[in-house]
Amino acid sequence: MKVDYPGWAIGFIICLIFCSIIWIPIIAFLRWRGYLSYTSVDSASKKGPTNSYVA
């Protein structure tokens, strides 16, 4: 267990980093294109980005 636990923890952290590297640009692209609901509502109402999560 001493050998397996650090390897599993390192692999899990690497997986989280790898998944975040993949998903952050996708989510940012979807927000920019207006495919996410609160961004499309915000772009339709012509409000600033700070007001997108208020309504």
MODELLER restraints for C-alpha pairs under 7 A, 6 or more apart:
rsr = mdl.restraints
at = mdl.atoms
rsr.add(forms.Gaussian(group=physical.xy_distance, feature=features.Distance(at['CA:30:A'], at['CA:36:A']), mean=6.19, stdev=0.5))
rsr.add(forms.Gaussian(group=physical.xy_distance, feature=features.Distance(at['CA:31:A'], at['CA:39:A']), mean=6.01, stdev=0.5))
rsr.add(forms.Gaussian(group=physical.xy_distance, feature=features.Distance(at['CA:34:A'], at['CA:40:A']), mean=4.67, stdev=0.5))
rsr.add(forms.Gaussian(group=physical.xy_distance, feature=features.Distance(at['CA:38:A'], at['CA:52:A']), mean=5.96, stdev=0.5))
rsr.add(forms.Gaussian(group=physical.xy_distance, feature=features.Distance(at['CA:38:A'], at['CA:53:A']), mean=6.60, stdev=0.5))
rsr.add(forms.Gaussian(group=physical.xy_distance, feature=features.Distance(at['CA:39:A'], at['CA:52:A']), mean=6.33, stdev=0.5))
rsr.add(forms.Gaussian(group=physical.xy_distance, feature=features.Distance(at['CA:42:A'], at['CA:52:A']), mean=5.11, stdev=0.5))
